[in-house]
Amino acid sequence: LENIRIGQLLIDRINDITIFFVITLNGFELRKYSLINHELCLLEQIQLKPATIPDNQWKINQAEFLSERKEIVLTTTVSVLKLSVARCDRFNTSNLCLAAMDPYCTWDINQQQCILYTKSLSTFASSSRTLTCPILNTTIDGGWTSWSSLFVCEQVTGEKCQCRTRTCTQPMPQFGGKSCQGSSVEITR
């Protein structure tokens, strides 16, 4: 696993494919892998620790995989996080959806969108499902994380206000993909 130290390991099985969710020992990152034809394939990396929280104040206390909901629930020192493991909507073209080789996702030809794969999908409505390791040099546009909780911040003038932040890491722009549009900080008085 590329010399990472494993803090927590969660496992799912979908359509004869084993999915591993590896949370690094420091709790900063979650990596999603698939095991396809005896080959371990990195599918996705998700930054868990918000940039606004100091490293020494961040810890994953518990992680649980909810198979029926396709979600991971994490309790941390500062919050509870709920992450969907089937984040198909981040792939906005058929090329991105199919190149990702995500066992949870397939391209729906009728709806023209990447959707959660289920066995009940008609072969006429979705693209074929021959999975290999993903094509990692496909252009990926950046996507915003959810907004953080509000916290007290101080402006240059010394005035205190409420702020919240988000980062362009879900996913990060890669291989010439576009950066997120809009502000990463929101300030209220």
Secondary structure, DSSP 4 states (H G I P E B T S, - for coil): -TTPPEEEEEEEEETTEEEEEEEETTSSEEEEEEEETTEEEEEEEEE-S-TTS-GGG--EEEEEEEGGGTEEEEEESS-EEEEES--GGG--SHHHHHHHT-TTEEEETTTTEEEE--TTS-TTTB------S--TTS-B---PPPPPPPEEEE-TTS-EEEEEE--S-TTPPBTTPPPPPS-SEEEE-
